Amino acid sequence: MPRGDWLTIGRSRSCTIQLPADDHLSRVAALLRVLEDCVLIRNESRRKPLVLRPPVGEDRVIEPGAATTSLPFGRFELILVGRDVVAVGVDVTRLARQPDRLAPTTRAPATAAEPIVLTGAQRRVLVALCAPMLTESGPRAQPATYAQIGQRLGRQPQYIRNIVKSLRESLSGYGVEGLTRDDSDSSHDDFRWALARWAIRSGWVSADDVDGADGGK
């Protein structure tokens, strides 16, 4: 498709990509417009969310009426749920920017002026915590449990829990949000999501770290 062109996805016969005749799918579920260096995805449904699923990493949910771009992904799937799950594959690699141009816009700004210092044990646990989010996709792309981290590093879950507690305390002191019960975006007593998302978005943990992880050494 040329830049500036657009298409629609849904079960209506008027859609460019017609989905199965499933009344649980929206007549017009999504609109995709080709921009200069990416694709704009807009959820055209009135009630049903739309999911952008990258090759690795957590799903990006697009609420009804909302929109997002394909950046930084060159390939992804749009997931629509009716009586069955429908996946539409999208390839925008010819539009995607080069990685070095993406870096400034996809990484979160520094959370504090003072440089963050972590111990070796804290960093190993942090990498293991983030590993599934950097190697899996869809529902499997979520932070590792204490048991999974312990198995990966050859440690007991309680040891991992203590290291995560020390990580939370250290990073909260540096101003990282979502790591205490008082933070509005914290989720009860499970701070793994906030910790993993911060580590990945700030660049502290990357797929290269996971590939080069040395277990419990």
C-alpha positions as CSV (number, residue, x, y, z in Angstrom):
1,M,0.0,0.0,0.0
2,P,1.4,3.5,-0.8
3,R,1.8,6.1,1.9
4,G,-1.4,7.9,2.6
5,D,-3.5,5.0,1.7
6,W,-5.8,3.2,4.2
7,L,-7.8,0.0,4.6
8,T,-10.5,-1.2,7.0
9,I,-10.9,-4.6,8.7
10,G,-14.3,-6.0,9.8
11,R,-17.1,-8.4,9.0
12,S,-18.9,-5.9,6.8
13,R,-18.7,-6.5,3.1
14,S,-17.6,-2.9,2.6
15,C,-14.3,-3.6,4.5
16,T,-11.1,-4.0,2.6
17,I,-10.3,-7.1,4.7
18,Q,-13.5,-9.0,5.4
19,L,-13.6,-11.1,8.6
20,P,-15.7,-14.2,9.0
21,A,-19.5,-13.8,9.3
22,D,-19.4,-13.7,13.2
23,D,-21.8,-11.4,14.9
24,H,-19.4,-11.2,17.8
25,L,-17.0,-9.3,15.6
26,S,-17.5,-5.7,14.8
27,R,-18.8,-4.7,11.4
28,V,-15.9,-2.3,11.1
29,A,-13.3,-3.3,13.7
30,A,-10.2,-1.3,12.6
31,L,-8.8,1.2,10.2
32,L,-5.1,1.2,9.2
33,R,-3.6,4.2,7.5
34,V,-0.1,4.2,6.0
35,L,2.0,7.1,7.3
36,E,5.5,8.2,6.4
37,D,7.4,5.7,8.6
38,C,4.7,3.6,10.2
39,V,1.1,2.6,10.2
40,L,-1.7,4.2,12.3
41,I,-4.1,1.7,13.8
42,R,-7.5,3.0,14.9
43,N,-10.1,0.9,16.7
44,E,-13.4,1.6,14.9
45,S,-15.5,-0.6,17.2
46,R,-17.9,0.9,19.7
47,R,-17.4,-1.7,22.4
48,K,-14.7,-4.3,21.5
49,P,-11.0,-3.7,22.3
50,L,-8.4,-4.4,19.7
51,V,-5.0,-5.9,20.5
52,L,-1.7,-5.2,18.8
53,R,0.6,-8.2,19.4
54,P,4.3,-7.8,18.6
55,P,6.6,-10.7,17.8
56,V,8.0,-10.4,21.4
57,G,6.8,-8.3,24.3
58,E,3.5,-7.6,25.9
59,D,0.3,-6.9,24.0
60,R,-0.8,-3.3,23.3
61,V,-4.5,-2.9,23.9
62,I,-6.3,-0.3,21.8
63,E,-9.6,0.7,23.4
64,P,-12.7,1.5,21.3
65,G,-12.2,4.9,19.5
66,A,-8.5,5.0,20.4
67,A,-5.5,4.8,18.1
68,T,-1.8,3.9,18.1
69,T,1.0,3.6,15.7
70,S,3.0,0.5,14.7
71,L,6.3,1.9,16.0
72,P,8.7,0.5,16.8
73,F,7.5,-2.8,15.3
74,G,8.1,-3.8,11.7
75,R,5.8,-6.8,12.0
76,F,2.9,-7.5,14.3
77,E,-0.6,-9.1,14.5
78,L,-3.9,-7.5,15.2
79,I,-6.0,-9.7,17.4
80,L,-9.8,-9.6,17.3
81,V,-12.0,-11.7,19.5
82,G,-15.4,-12.9,18.4
83,R,-16.7,-16.5,18.8
84,D,-13.2,-17.4,17.8
85,V,-9.9,-15.4,17.9
86,V,-8.9,-13.8,14.6
87,A,-5.3,-12.7,13.9
88,V,-4.4,-10.4,11.0
89,G,-0.7,-10.2,10.2
90,V,0.7,-6.8,9.3
91,D,4.2,-6.2,7.8
92,V,5.4,-2.6,7.7
93,T,9.2,-3.3,7.5
94,R,9.5,-1.2,4.3
95,L,8.3,1.8,6.3
96,A,10.0,1.2,9.6
97,R,12.8,3.5,10.7
98,Q,16.3,2.2,11.4
99,P,16.9,1.1,15.0
100,D,19.4,3.9,15.7
101,R,16.7,6.4,14.8
102,L,14.2,4.7,17.0
103,A,16.2,4.6,20.2
104,P,15.6,8.2,21.3
105,T,11.8,7.9,21.0
106,T,11.2,4.4,22.4
107,R,13.2,4.6,25.6
108,A,11.8,6.3,28.6
109,P,13.6,9.4,30.0
110,A,15.9,9.0,33.0
111,T,13.9,8.7,36.2
112,A,16.5,10.7,38.2
113,A,19.6,12.8,37.7
114,E,21.6,10.6,40.1
115,P,22.9,7.5,38.3
116,I,21.2,4.3,39.5
117,V,23.6,1.7,40.9
118,L,22.5,-2.0,41.3
119,T,24.4,-4.9,42.8
120,G,25.2,-7.9,40.7
121,A,22.6,-10.0,42.4
122,Q,19.9,-7.3,41.8
123,R,20.8,-7.0,38.1
124,R,20.7,-10.8,37.6
125,V,17.3,-11.0,39.2
126,L,16.1,-8.0,37.2
127,V,17.2,-9.7,33.9
128,A,15.5,-12.9,34.8
129,L,12.3,-11.1,35.8
130,C,12.2,-9.4,32.4
131,A,13.2,-12.4,30.3
132,P,9.7,-13.6,29.3
133,M,8.7,-10.1,28.3
134,L,11.7,-9.9,25.9
135,T,11.4,-13.4,24.5
136,E,7.7,-14.3,24.4
137,S,4.6,-12.7,23.0
138,G,0.9,-12.5,23.9
139,P,-0.2,-13.9,27.2
140,R,3.2,-15.4,27.8
141,A,4.9,-12.0,27.7
142,Q,4.7,-11.3,31.4
143,P,7.2,-10.9,34.2
144,A,8.7,-14.1,35.6
145,T,7.4,-15.4,38.9
146,Y,9.7,-15.8,41.9
147,A,9.7,-19.5,41.4
148,Q,10.7,-19.1,37.7
149,I,13.5,-16.7,38.5
150,G,14.7,-19.0,41.3
151,Q,14.8,-21.9,38.9
152,R,16.7,-19.8,36.3
153,L,19.3,-18.6,38.8
154,G,19.5,-21.7,40.9
155,R,18.1,-20.0,44.0
156,Q,15.2,-20.4,46.4
157,P,12.1,-18.3,45.8
158,Q,12.4,-16.6,49.1
159,Y,15.9,-15.4,48.2
160,I,14.5,-14.0,45.0
161,R,11.7,-12.3,46.9
162,N,14.2,-10.6,49.2
163,I,16.3,-9.4,46.2
164,V,13.1,-8.0,44.6
165,K,12.3,-6.2,47.9
166,S,15.7,-4.7,48.0
167,L,15.3,-3.6,44.3
168,R,12.0,-1.9,45.1
169,E,13.5,-0.1,48.0
170,S,16.6,1.1,46.0
171,L,14.7,2.2,43.0
172,S,12.0,3.9,45.0
173,G,14.7,6.0,46.5
174,Y,15.8,7.0,43.0
175,G,12.3,8.2,42.2
176,V,11.0,5.2,40.1
177,E,7.2,5.2,40.4
178,G,4.8,2.3,40.9
179,L,7.0,0.4,43.4
180,T,5.3,1.3,46.7
181,R,1.8,0.7,48.0
182,D,1.2,4.5,48.0
183,D,1.7,4.8,44.3
184,S,-1.5,5.3,42.3
185,D,-0.3,2.9,39.6
186,S,0.9,0.1,41.9
187,S,-1.1,-3.2,41.8
188,H,-1.7,-4.4,45.4
189,D,1.5,-6.2,46.6
190,D,2.7,-7.5,43.2
191,F,5.2,-5.0,41.9
192,R,6.7,-7.3,39.2
193,W,4.9,-5.5,36.3
194,A,6.0,-2.0,37.4
195,L,9.6,-3.2,38.0
196,A,9.8,-5.1,34.7
197,R,8.2,-2.3,32.6
198,W,10.6,0.3,34.1
199,A,13.6,-1.9,33.5
200,I,12.7,-2.5,29.8
201,R,11.4,1.0,29.0
202,S,14.4,2.7,30.6
203,G,16.9,0.4,28.8
204,W,18.3,-1.2,31.9
205,V,17.4,-4.7,30.5
206,S,17.3,-5.6,26.8
207,A,17.0,-8.8,24.8
208,D,20.8,-8.8,24.6
209,D,21.0,-9.0,28.4
210,V,18.7,-12.0,28.3
211,D,20.6,-13.8,25.6
212,G,23.9,-13.2,27.5
213,A,22.5,-14.1,31.0
214,D,24.8,-16.5,32.8
215,G,22.3,-18.1,35.2
216,G,23.4,-18.1,38.8
217,K,27.1,-17.3,38.1
